[in-house]
Amino acid sequence: MGRVLVIDDDAGVRETFRAALEDAGYAVETVTNGLAGLESAQTDRPDLVFLDLKMPGFSGVETLAALHMSCPHTPVYIVTAFYGDYLEPLRALESRGVDFNVARKPLTVGEIQMIAASRIHKPAVRSLS
């Protein structure tokens, strides 16, 4: 159905996203930090990335900028409880043409599945008639 990459340093968040997305039929990879996420995205080319902003080391903002450079057509959905803390650097990226969407944590299983379904294009079903 589609491949989804979840980049978040919180194990509980990663597991919630994995369960919700696998239940909806998506192939899911989860990683604990931005550098691992960037490496995974470059290798596996996911159809959608869910990205946390507040992570130690390589931040979500740095990860977003790097993803835009290496995988410019991969949709990124930022999922964070700290959007206001990152507003200025995110606006700077947006002014440079970096495309992303934002959702506030926590998300319900239904919201996670709805975002994935809206961002991953499903192939058209052909009629046998």
N, CA, C and O atoms as CSV, one atom per row, in Angstrom:
chain,resi,resn,atom,element,x,y,z
A,1,MET,N,N,0.825,-1.196,0.000
A,1,MET,CA,C,0.000,0.000,0.000
A,1,MET,C,C,0.861,1.248,0.000
A,1,MET,O,O,0.541,2.207,-0.703
A,2,GLY,N,N,1.922,1.268,0.751
A,2,GLY,CA,C,2.814,2.420,0.804
A,2,GLY,C,C,3.812,2.239,1.930
A,2,GLY,O,O,3.575,1.494,2.880
A,3,ARG,N,N,4.946,2.942,1.804
A,3,ARG,CA,C,5.987,2.856,2.827
A,3,ARG,C,C,6.024,4.152,3.623
A,3,ARG,O,O,6.015,5.246,3.059
A,4,VAL,N,N,6.065,4.009,4.953
A,4,VAL,CA,C,6.076,5.162,5.840
A,4,VAL,C,C,7.283,5.072,6.757
A,4,VAL,O,O,7.588,4.011,7.303
A,5,LEU,N,N,7.963,6.195,6.918
A,5,LEU,CA,C,9.093,6.304,7.831
A,5,LEU,C,C,8.681,7.192,8.997
A,5,LEU,O,O,8.170,8.293,8.794
A,6,VAL,N,N,8.904,6.713,10.218
A,6,VAL,CA,C,8.604,7.480,11.423
A,6,VAL,C,C,9.929,7.786,12.112
A,6,VAL,O,O,10.677,6.879,12.475
A,7,ILE,N,N,10.213,9.087,12.289
A,7,ILE,CA,C,11.443,9.530,12.943
A,7,ILE,C,C,11.051,10.207,14.255
A,7,ILE,O,O,10.522,11.318,14.254
A,8,ASP,N,N,11.312,9.531,15.367
A,8,ASP,CA,C,10.946,10.072,16.681
A,8,ASP,C,C,11.816,9.403,17.736
A,8,ASP,O,O,12.059,8.198,17.674
A,9,ASP,N,N,12.282,10.181,18.699
A,9,ASP,CA,C,13.142,9.619,19.740
A,9,ASP,C,C,12.359,8.930,20.851
A,9,ASP,O,O,12.961,8.278,21.705
A,10,ASP,N,N,11.044,9.056,20.864
A,10,ASP,CA,C,10.205,8.450,21.902
A,10,ASP,C,C,9.706,7.079,21.435
A,10,ASP,O,O,8.984,6.975,20.443
A,11,ALA,N,N,10.105,6.027,22.165
A,11,ALA,CA,C,9.742,4.652,21.785
A,11,ALA,C,C,8.231,4.448,21.765
A,11,ALA,O,O,7.720,3.745,20.893
A,12,GLY,N,N,7.511,5.044,22.703
A,12,GLY,CA,C,6.059,4.899,22.743
A,12,GLY,C,C,5.385,5.505,21.524
A,12,GLY,O,O,4.435,4.938,20.983
A,13,VAL,N,N,5.877,6.655,21.095
A,13,VAL,CA,C,5.336,7.305,19.901
A,13,VAL,C,C,5.611,6.445,18.670
A,13,VAL,O,O,4.724,6.218,17.847
A,14,ARG,N,N,6.852,5.969,18.556
A,14,ARG,CA,C,7.185,5.117,17.403
A,14,ARG,C,C,6.290,3.893,17.354
A,14,ARG,O,O,5.806,3.525,16.283
A,15,GLU,N,N,6.060,3.256,18.492
A,15,GLU,CA,C,5.240,2.044,18.516
A,15,GLU,C,C,3.777,2.348,18.191
A,15,GLU,O,O,3.122,1.562,17.507
A,16,THR,N,N,3.261,3.473,18.671
A,16,THR,CA,C,1.884,3.866,18.349
A,16,THR,C,C,1.719,4.067,16.851
A,16,THR,O,O,0.756,3.584,16.255
A,17,PHE,N,N,2.656,4.778,16.245
A,17,PHE,CA,C,2.596,5.008,14.803
A,17,PHE,C,C,2.732,3.697,14.044
A,17,PHE,O,O,2.005,3.456,13.080
A,18,ARG,N,N,3.668,2.844,14.477
A,18,ARG,CA,C,3.852,1.552,13.802
A,18,ARG,C,C,2.553,0.748,13.821
A,18,ARG,O,O,2.104,0.259,12.784
A,19,ALA,N,N,1.962,0.615,14.986
A,19,ALA,CA,C,0.736,-0.184,15.124
A,19,ALA,C,C,-0.392,0.394,14.275
A,19,ALA,O,O,-1.078,-0.345,13.569
A,20,ALA,N,N,-0.588,1.708,14.340
A,20,ALA,CA,C,-1.672,2.347,13.589
A,20,ALA,C,C,-1.485,2.179,12.094
A,20,ALA,O,O,-2.438,1.875,11.376
A,21,LEU,N,N,-0.264,2.375,11.619
A,21,LEU,CA,C,-0.005,2.324,10.186
A,21,LEU,C,C,0.018,0.903,9.642
A,21,LEU,O,O,-0.491,0.649,8.550
A,22,GLU,N,N,0.603,-0.025,10.390
A,22,GLU,CA,C,0.593,-1.426,9.946
A,22,GLU,C,C,-0.825,-1.972,9.923
A,22,GLU,O,O,-1.176,-2.761,9.045
A,23,ASP,N,N,-1.639,-1.557,10.882
A,23,ASP,CA,C,-3.037,-1.985,10.916
A,23,ASP,C,C,-3.784,-1.513,9.665
A,23,ASP,O,O,-4.732,-2.159,9.221
A,24,ALA,N,N,-3.348,-0.382,9.104
A,24,ALA,CA,C,-3.979,0.151,7.890
A,24,ALA,C,C,-3.319,-0.381,6.621
A,24,ALA,O,O,-3.699,0.011,5.517
A,25,GLY,N,N,-2.330,-1.273,6.767
A,25,GLY,CA,C,-1.732,-1.906,5.607
A,25,GLY,C,C,-0.452,-1.281,5.084
A,25,GLY,O,O,0.026,-1.666,4.017
A,26,TYR,N,N,0.113,-0.329,5.808
A,26,TYR,CA,C,1.343,0.313,5.362
A,26,TYR,C,C,2.567,-0.458,5.857
A,26,TYR,O,O,2.526,-1.081,6.917
A,27,ALA,N,N,3.644,-0.413,5.090
A,27,ALA,CA,C,4.942,-0.917,5.537
A,27,ALA,C,C,5.586,0.223,6.312
A,27,ALA,O,O,5.665,1.343,5.807
A,28,VAL,N,N,6.047,-0.043,7.527
A,28,VAL,CA,C,6.532,1.014,8.405
A,28,VAL,C,C,7.947,0.737,8.860
A,28,VAL,O,O,8.284,-0.379,9.256
A,29,GLU,N,N,8.766,1.767,8.798
A,29,GLU,CA,C,10.088,1.726,9.424
A,29,GLU,C,C,10.136,2.845,10.443
A,29,GLU,O,O,9.688,3.959,10.173
A,30,THR,N,N,10.683,2.549,11.620
A,30,THR,CA,C,10.837,3.573,12.643
A,30,THR,C,C,12.312,3.711,12.987
A,30,THR,O,O,13.051,2.728,13.029
A,31,VAL,N,N,12.728,4.953,13.231
A,31,VAL,CA,C,14.099,5.232,13.649
A,31,VAL,C,C,14.074,6.241,14.788
A,31,VAL,O,O,13.093,6.960,14.978
A,32,THR,N,N,15.174,6.283,15.545
A,32,THR,CA,C,15.209,7.062,16.782
A,32,THR,C,C,15.781,8.460,16.643
A,32,THR,O,O,15.708,9.248,17.586
A,33,ASN,N,N,16.353,8.791,15.480
A,33,ASN,CA,C,16.952,10.123,15.359
A,33,ASN,C,C,17.001,10.574,13.902
A,33,ASN,O,O,16.772,9.792,12.979
A,34,GLY,N,N,17.304,11.855,13.726
A,34,GLY,CA,C,17.292,12.448,12.402
A,34,GLY,C,C,18.310,11.876,11.437
A,34,GLY,O,O,18.006,11.687,10.259
A,35,LEU,N,N,19.519,11.596,11.918
A,35,LEU,CA,C,20.536,11.036,11.021
A,35,LEU,C,C,20.133,9.661,10.505
A,35,LEU,O,O,20.296,9.368,9.320
A,36,ALA,N,N,19.609,8.818,11.390
A,36,ALA,CA,C,19.133,7.498,10.967
A,36,ALA,C,C,17.953,7.644,10.004
A,36,ALA,O,O,17.826,6.875,9.051
A,37,GLY,N,N,17.097,8.624,10.253
A,37,GLY,CA,C,15.960,8.864,9.368
A,37,GLY,C,C,16.387,9.308,7.982
A,37,GLY,O,O,15.834,8.863,6.976
A,38,LEU,N,N,17.376,10.190,7.937
A,38,LEU,CA,C,17.881,10.659,6.658
A,38,LEU,C,C,18.495,9.506,5.869
A,38,LEU,O,O,18.252,9.365,4.670
A,39,GLU,N,N,19.280,8.698,6.539
A,39,GLU,CA,C,19.888,7.534,5.890
A,39,GLU,C,C,18.824,6.584,5.353
A,39,GLU,O,O,18.926,6.105,4.223
A,40,SER,N,N,17.805,6.312,6.164
A,40,SER,CA,C,16.726,5.421,5.747
A,40,SER,C,C,15.971,5.991,4.549
A,40,SER,O,O,15.666,5.265,3.603
A,41,ALA,N,N,15.670,7.284,4.590
A,41,ALA,CA,C,14.920,7.908,3.497
A,41,ALA,C,C,15.702,7.865,2.195
A,41,ALA,O,O,15.124,7.647,1.130
A,42,GLN,N,N,17.011,8.072,2.271
A,42,GLN,CA,C,17.833,8.042,1.065
A,42,GLN,C,C,17.919,6.636,0.480
A,42,GLN,O,O,18.007,6.467,-0.736
A,43,THR,N,N,17.895,5.636,1.348
A,43,THR,CA,C,18.013,4.248,0.903
A,43,THR,C,C,16.677,3.678,0.446
A,43,THR,O,O,16.592,3.068,-0.619
A,44,ASP,N,N,15.630,3.875,1.249
A,44,ASP,CA,C,14.355,3.201,1.010
A,44,ASP,C,C,13.283,4.053,0.334
A,44,ASP,O,O,12.247,3.520,-0.062
A,45,ARG,N,N,13.496,5.328,0.193
A,45,ARG,CA,C,12.545,6.238,-0.457
A,45,ARG,C,C,11.100,6.009,-0.001
A,45,ARG,O,O,10.287,5.480,-0.759
A,46,PRO,N,N,10.780,6.405,1.231
A,46,PRO,CA,C,9.412,6.203,1.720
A,46,PRO,C,C,8.425,7.090,0.964
A,46,PRO,O,O,8.805,8.068,0.321
A,47,ASP,N,N,7.163,6.723,1.061
A,47,ASP,CA,C,6.093,7.510,0.453
A,47,ASP,C,C,5.644,8.654,1.356
A,47,ASP,O,O,4.995,9.594,0.897
A,48,LEU,N,N,5.991,8.574,2.642
A,48,LEU,CA,C,5.614,9.579,3.628
A,48,LEU,C,C,6.564,9.482,4.809
A,48,LEU,O,O,6.969,8.389,5.204
A,49,VAL,N,N,6.920,10.639,5.374
A,49,VAL,CA,C,7.741,10.684,6.585
A,49,VAL,C,C,6.967,11.419,7.668
A,49,VAL,O,O,6.477,12.528,7.450
A,50,PHE,N,N,6.859,10.794,8.841
A,50,PHE,CA,C,6.377,11.471,10.038
A,50,PHE,C,C,7.626,11.853,10.825
A,50,PHE,O,O,8.470,10.999,11.096
A,51,LEU,N,N,7.754,13.122,11.194
A,51,LEU,CA,C,8.982,13.643,11.775
A,51,LEU,C,C,8.706,14.410,13.063
A,51,LEU,O,O,7.881,15.324,13.085
A,52,ASP,N,N,9.396,14.036,14.128
A,52,ASP,CA,C,9.375,14.781,15.379
A,52,ASP,C,C,10.362,15.940,15.256
A,52,ASP,O,O,11.357,15.827,14.541
A,53,LEU,N,N,10.100,17.041,15.938
A,53,LEU,CA,C,11.020,18.174,15.899
A,53,LEU,C,C,12.041,18.141,17.023
A,53,LEU,O,O,13.223,18.410,16.806
A,54,LYS,N,N,11.587,17.812,18.222
A,54,LYS,CA,C,12.456,17.904,19.394
A,54,LYS,C,C,13.136,16.560,19.636
A,54,LYS,O,O,12.587,15.658,20.270
A,55,MET,N,N,14.364,16.466,19.101
A,55,MET,CA,C,15.155,15.248,19.254
A,55,MET,C,C,16.583,15.664,19.591
A,55,MET,O,O,17.045,16.716,19.150
A,56,PRO,N,N,17.274,14.851,20.362
A,56,PRO,CA,C,18.674,15.182,20.664
A,56,PRO,C,C,19.556,15.022,19.429
A,56,PRO,O,O,19.256,14.236,18.530
A,57,GLY,N,N,20.634,15.771,19.407
A,57,GLY,CA,C,21.560,15.677,18.279
A,57,GLY,C,C,21.015,16.411,17.071
A,57,GLY,O,O,20.730,17.606,17.142
A,58,PHE,N,N,20.872,15.714,15.986
A,58,PHE,CA,C,20.369,16.250,14.714
A,58,PHE,C,C,18.877,16.522,14.887
A,58,PHE,O,O,18.082,15.582,14.913
A,59,SER,N,N,18.490,17.775,15.004
A,59,SER,CA,C,17.099,18.130,15.311
A,59,SER,C,C,16.158,17.843,14.152
A,59,SER,O,O,16.588,17.556,13.035
A,60,GLY,N,N,14.871,17.926,14.443
A,60,GLY,CA,C,13.875,17.743,13.400
A,60,GLY,C,C,13.965,18.796,12.315
A,60,GLY,O,O,13.716,18.505,11.145
A,61,VAL,N,N,14.321,20.030,12.691
A,61,VAL,CA,C,14.471,21.099,11.703
A,61,VAL,C,C,15.634,20.775,10.768
A,61,VAL,O,O,15.516,20.923,9.551
A,62,GLU,N,N,16.749,20.336,11.329
A,62,GLU,CA,C,17.900,19.949,10.502
A,62,GLU,C,C,17.555,18.751,9.623
A,62,GLU,O,O,17.960,18.683,8.463
A,63,THR,N,N,16.811,17.815,10.184
A,63,THR,CA,C,16.399,16.632,9.430
A,63,THR,C,C,15.490,17.031,8.275
A,63,THR,O,O,15.650,16.535,7.160
A,64,LEU,N,N,14.547,17.914,8.534
A,64,LEU,CA,C,13.632,18.386,7.491
A,64,LEU,C,C,14.405,19.037,6.347
A,64,LEU,O,O,14.132,18.758,5.180
A,65,ALA,N,N,15.360,19.895,6.668
A,65,ALA,CA,C,16.151,20.561,5.632
A,65,ALA,C,C,16.940,19.535,4.811
A,65,ALA,O,O,16.998,19.631,3.585
A,66,ALA,N,N,17.541,18.567,5.481
A,66,ALA,CA,C,18.317,17.544,4.786
A,66,ALA,C,C,17.422,16.643,3.937
A,66,ALA,O,O,17.801,16.266,2.828
A,67,LEU,N,N,16.248,16.298,4.443
A,67,LEU,CA,C,15.303,15.493,3.667
A,67,LEU,C,C,14.882,16.227,2.399
A,67,LEU,O,O,14.759,15.626,1.331
A,68,HIS,N,N,14.665,17.520,2.528
A,68,HIS,CA,C,14.260,18.317,1.369
A,68,HIS,C,C,15.347,18.290,0.288
A,68,HIS,O,O,15.043,18.244,-0.903
A,69,MET,N,N,16.602,18.319,0.709
A,69,MET,CA,C,17.707,18.309,-0.245
A,69,MET,C,C,17.853,16.942,-0.924
A,69,MET,O,O,18.090,16.866,-2.130
A,70,SER,N,N,17.710,15.866,-0.147
A,70,SER,CA,C,17.973,14.537,-0.706
A,70,SER,C,C,16.731,13.836,-1.252
A,70,SER,O,O,16.841,12.998,-2.146
A,71,CYS,N,N,15.569,14.163,-0.733
A,71,CYS,CA,C,14.309,13.520,-1.158
A,71,CYS,C,C,13.231,14.597,-1.307
A,71,CYS,O,O,12.251,14.586,-0.563
A,72,PRO,N,N,13.391,15.517,-2.246
A,72,PRO,CA,C,12.512,16.682,-2.304
A,72,PRO,C,C,11.041,16.394,-2.569
A,72,PRO,O,O,10.192,17.238,-2.282
A,73,HIS,N,N,10.723,15.232,-3.106
A,73,HIS,CA,C,9.330,14.929,-3.428
A,73,HIS,C,C,8.651,14.046,-2.385
A,73,HIS,O,O,7.489,13.674,-2.546
A,74,THR,N,N,9.368,13.715,-1.325
A,74,THR,CA,C,8.786,12.895,-0.262
A,74,THR,C,C,8.023,13.790,0.703
A,74,THR,O,O,8.611,14.695,1.294
A,75,PRO,N,N,6.718,13.556,0.874
A,75,PRO,CA,C,5.953,14.384,1.802
A,75,PRO,C,C,6.407,14.159,3.251
A,75,PRO,O,O,6.655,13.030,3.675
A,76,VAL,N,N,6.507,15.260,3.992
A,76,VAL,CA,C,6.907,15.209,5.404
A,76,VAL,C,C,5.795,15.806,6.251
A,76,VAL,O,O,5.313,16.909,5.994
A,77,TYR,N,N,5.403,15.051,7.264
A,77,TYR,CA,C,4.406,15.509,8.218
A,77,TYR,C,C,5.089,15.628,9.571
A,77,TYR,O,O,5.458,14.624,10.180
A,78,ILE,N,N,5.256,16.860,10.036
A,78,ILE,CA,C,5.853,17.100,11.347
A,78,ILE,C,C,4.794,16.839,12.400
A,78,ILE,O,O,3.680,17.355,12.323
A,79,VAL,N,N,5.156,16.033,13.383
A,79,VAL,CA,C,4.246,15.723,14.483
A,79,VAL,C,C,4.976,16.107,15.763
A,79,VAL,O,O,5.982,15.494,16.120
A,80,THR,N,N,4.459,17.137,16.458
A,80,THR,CA,C,5.183,17.670,17.604
A,80,THR,C,C,4.251,18.327,18.607
A,80,THR,O,O,3.153,18.766,18.266
A,81,ALA,N,N,4.699,18.384,19.822
A,81,ALA,CA,C,4.009,19.156,20.862
A,81,ALA,C,C,4.698,20.505,21.043
A,81,ALA,O,O,4.260,21.320,21.855
A,82,PHE,N,N,5.780,20.749,20.288
A,82,PHE,CA,C,6.609,21.931,20.490
A,82,PHE,C,C,6.710,22.808,19.246
A,82,PHE,O,O,7.753,23.414,19.002
A,83,TYR,N,N,5.652,22.882,18.465
A,83,TYR,CA,C,5.684,23.631,17.212
A,83,TYR,C,C,6.098,25.087,17.437
A,83,TYR,O,O,6.906,25.622,16.677
A,84,GLY,N,N,5.558,25.728,18.466
A,84,GLY,CA,C,5.858,27.134,18.739
A,84,GLY,C,C,7.328,27.385,18.986
A,84,GLY,O,O,7.841,28.450,18.646
A,85,ASP,N,N,8.012,26.421,19.572
A,85,ASP,CA,C,9.443,26.563,19.844
A,85,ASP,C,C,10.275,26.576,18.566
A,85,ASP,O,O,11.416,27.038,18.573
A,86,TYR,N,N,9.717,26.080,17.483
A,86,TYR,CA,C,10.459,25.933,16.226
A,86,TYR,C,C,9.870,26.786,15.103
A,86,TYR,O,O,10.244,26.626,13.941
A,87,LEU,N,N,8.964,27.676,15.439
A,87,LEU,CA,C,8.246,28.447,14.429
A,87,LEU,C,C,9.188,29.238,13.522
A,87,LEU,O,O,9.043,29.197,12.300
A,88,GLU,N,N,10.130,29.940,14.090
A,88,GLU,CA,C,11.033,30.772,13.288
A,88,GLU,C,C,11.879,29.959,12.312
A,88,GLU,O,O,11.908,30.288,11.126
A,89,PRO,N,N,12.573,28.902,12.764
A,89,PRO,CA,C,13.358,28.137,11.776
A,89,PRO,C,C,12.484,27.416,10.749
A,89,PRO,O,O,12.909,27.222,9.610
A,90,LEU,N,N,11.266,27.016,11.137
A,90,LEU,CA,C,10.381,26.367,10.167
A,90,LEU,C,C,9.900,27.365,9.114
A,90,LEU,O,O,9.801,27.032,7.933
A,91,ARG,N,N,9.606,28.570,9.543
A,91,ARG,CA,C,9.208,29.607,8.572
A,91,ARG,C,C,10.354,29.921,7.618
A,91,ARG,O,O,10.127,30.165,6.433
A,92,ALA,N,N,11.590,29.916,8.132
A,92,ALA,CA,C,12.748,30.156,7.266
A,92,ALA,C,C,12.870,29.056,6.220
A,92,ALA,O,O,13.141,29.337,5.053
A,93,LEU,N,N,12.672,27.800,6.632
A,93,LEU,CA,C,12.717,26.697,5.664
A,93,LEU,C,C,11.592,26.825,4.651
A,93,LEU,O,O,11.795,26.618,3.454
A,94,GLU,N,N,10.418,27.165,5.131
A,94,GLU,CA,C,9.266,27.313,4.234
A,94,GLU,C,C,9.534,28.401,3.192
A,94,GLU,O,O,9.159,28.253,2.028
A,95,SER,N,N,10.179,29.488,3.607
A,95,SER,CA,C,10.483,30.574,2.660
A,95,SER,C,C,11.501,30.142,1.611
A,95,SER,O,O,11.605,30.764,0.554
A,96,ARG,N,N,12.260,29.069,1.900
A,96,ARG,CA,C,13.219,28.517,0.944
A,96,ARG,C,C,12.597,27.414,0.089
A,96,ARG,O,O,13.298,26.760,-0.684
A,97,GLY,N,N,11.286,27.203,0.224
A,97,GLY,CA,C,10.591,26.230,-0.616
A,97,GLY,C,C,10.462,24.848,-0.027
A,97,GLY,O,O,10.044,23.921,-0.722
A,98,VAL,N,N,10.812,24.681,1.251
A,98,VAL,CA,C,10.668,23.379,1.895
A,98,VAL,C,C,9.194,23.189,2.250
A,98,VAL,O,O,8.599,24.012,2.947
A,99,ASP,N,N,8.621,22.102,1.765
A,99,ASP,CA,C,7.204,21.819,1.949
A,99,ASP,C,C,7.023,20.809,3.084
A,99,ASP,O,O,7.731,19.803,3.146
A,100,PHE,N,N,6.076,21.081,3.977
A,100,PHE,CA,C,5.772,20.173,5.077
A,100,PHE,C,C,4.394,20.516,5.628
A,100,PHE,O,O,3.861,21.597,5.379
A,101,ASN,N,N,3.838,19.591,6.368
A,101,ASN,CA,C,2.595,19.807,7.111
A,101,ASN,C,C,2.905,19.597,8.580
A,101,ASN,O,O,3.926,19.004,8.928
A,102,VAL,N,N,2.014,20.090,9.451
A,102,VAL,CA,C,2.242,19.995,10.893
A,102,VAL,C,C,0.986,19.492,11.585
A,102,VAL,O,O,-0.130,19.892,11.253
A,103,ALA,N,N,1.191,18.602,12.557
A,103,ALA,CA,C,0.113,18.141,13.435
A,103,ALA,C,C,0.641,18.149,14.868
A,103,ALA,O,O,1.822,17.895,15.107
A,104,ARG,N,N,-0.240,18.440,15.808
A,104,ARG,CA,C,0.154,18.469,17.221
A,104,ARG,C,C,-0.016,17.105,17.865
A,104,ARG,O,O,-1.023,16.424,17.672
A,105,LYS,N,N,0.998,16.723,18.638
A,105,LYS,CA,C,0.908,15.506,19.445
A,105,LYS,C,C,-0.013,15.790,20.614
A,105,LYS,O,O,-0.097,16.930,21.071
A,106,PRO,N,N,-0.696,14.788,21.098
A,106,PRO,CA,C,-0.770,13.419,20.593
A,106,PRO,C,C,-1.806,13.301,19.483
A,106,PRO,O,O,-2.764,14.073,19.427
A,107,LEU,N,N,-1.604,12.336,18.611
A,107,LEU,CA,C,-2.558,12.032,17.555
A,107,LEU,C,C,-3.248,10.718,17.880
A,107,LEU,O,O,-2.656,9.822,18.482
A,108,THR,N,N,-4.499,10.615,17.477
A,108,THR,CA,C,-5.215,9.353,17.637
A,108,THR,C,C,-4.821,8.406,16.504
A,108,THR,O,O,-4.254,8.831,15.498
A,109,VAL,N,N,-5.123,7.144,16.675
A,109,VAL,CA,C,-4.868,6.152,15.629
A,109,VAL,C,C,-5.585,6.575,14.343
A,109,VAL,O,O,-5.014,6.498,13.256
A,110,GLY,N,N,-6.813,7.012,14.471
A,110,GLY,CA,C,-7.573,7.446,13.301
A,110,GLY,C,C,-6.932,8.625,12.592
A,110,GLY,O,O,-6.920,8.674,11.362
A,111,GLU,N,N,-6.400,9.574,13.346
A,111,GLU,CA,C,-5.736,10.730,12.739
A,111,GLU,C,C,-4.461,10.311,12.005
A,111,GLU,O,O,-4.184,10.800,10.910
A,112,ILE,N,N,-3.693,9.413,12.603
A,112,ILE,CA,C,-2.475,8.915,11.956
A,112,ILE,C,C,-2.826,8.243,10.634
A,112,ILE,O,O,-2.195,8.501,9.609
A,113,GLN,N,N,-3.827,7.387,10.664
A,113,GLN,CA,C,-4.236,6.669,9.451
A,113,GLN,C,C,-4.799,7.622,8.401
A,113,GLN,O,O,-4.556,7.444,7.207
A,114,MET,N,N,-5.550,8.633,8.838
A,114,MET,CA,C,-6.132,9.597,7.906
A,114,MET,C,C,-5.036,10.422,7.220
A,114,MET,O,O,-5.108,10.665,6.016
A,115,ILE,N,N,-4.034,10.847,7.973
A,115,ILE,CA,C,-2.923,11.598,7.379
A,115,ILE,C,C,-2.215,10.743,6.341
A,115,ILE,O,O,-1.953,11.203,5.229
A,116,ALA,N,N,-1.906,9.512,6.694
A,116,ALA,CA,C,-1.219,8.626,5.748
A,116,ALA,C,C,-2.049,8.428,4.484
A,116,ALA,O,O,-1.522,8.507,3.374
A,117,ALA,N,N,-3.327,8.174,4.647
A,117,ALA,CA,C,-4.194,7.946,3.493
A,117,ALA,C,C,-4.287,9.188,2.600
A,117,ALA,O,O,-4.396,9.069,1.379
A,118,SER,N,N,-4.245,10.367,3.204
A,118,SER,CA,C,-4.361,11.597,2.418
A,118,SER,C,C,-3.054,11.983,1.726
A,118,SER,O,O,-3.080,12.718,0.740
A,119,ARG,N,N,-1.926,11.509,2.216
A,119,ARG,CA,C,-0.630,11.895,1.658
A,119,ARG,C,C,-0.016,10.860,0.730
A,119,ARG,O,O,0.863,11.184,-0.068
A,120,ILE,N,N,-0.474,9.614,0.830
A,120,ILE,CA,C,0.073,8.554,-0.026
A,120,ILE,C,C,-0.945,8.263,-1.115
A,120,ILE,O,O,-2.085,7.885,-0.846
A,121,HIS,N,N,-0.509,8.448,-2.332
A,121,HIS,CA,C,-1.406,8.218,-3.455
A,121,HIS,C,C,-1.559,6.724,-3.690
A,121,HIS,O,O,-0.583,5.995,-3.868
A,122,LYS,N,N,-2.794,6.300,-3.685
A,122,LYS,CA,C,-3.086,4.878,-3.919
A,122,LYS,C,C,-3.280,4.658,-5.409
A,122,LYS,O,O,-3.871,5.498,-6.087
A,123,PRO,N,N,-2.790,3.538,-5.927
A,123,PRO,CA,C,-3.005,3.268,-7.358
A,123,PRO,C,C,-4.490,3.082,-7.652
A,123,PRO,O,O,-5.245,2.560,-6.832
A,124,ALA,N,N,-4.881,3.515,-8.823
A,124,ALA,CA,C,-6.285,3.356,-9.225
A,124,ALA,C,C,-6.614,1.877,-9.378
A,124,ALA,O,O,-5.789,1.092,-9.844
A,125,VAL,N,N,-7.814,1.512,-8.984
A,125,VAL,CA,C,-8.281,0.140,-9.135
A,125,VAL,C,C,-8.929,0.009,-10.498
A,125,VAL,O,O,-9.816,0.786,-10.855
A,126,ARG,N,N,-8.486,-0.971,-11.251
A,126,ARG,CA,C,-9.055,-1.164,-12.583
A,126,ARG,C,C,-10.227,-2.115,-12.508
A,126,ARG,O,O,-10.194,-3.110,-11.785
A,127,SER,N,N,-11.235,-1.807,-13.242
A,127,SER,CA,C,-12.408,-2.665,-13.321
A,127,SER,C,C,-12.127,-3.830,-14.258
A,127,SER,O,O,-11.446,-3.680,-15.272
A,128,LEU,N,N,-12.662,-4.994,-13.900
A,128,LEU,CA,C,-12.486,-6.172,-14.739
A,128,LEU,C,C,-13.589,-6.299,-15.796
A,128,LEU,O,O,-13.549,-7.209,-16.624
A,129,SER,N,N,-14.553,-5.410,-15.772
A,129,SER,CA,C,-15.659,-5.503,-16.726
A,129,SER,C,C,-15.327,-4.947,-18.073
A,129,SER,O,O,-16.169,-4.962,-18.971
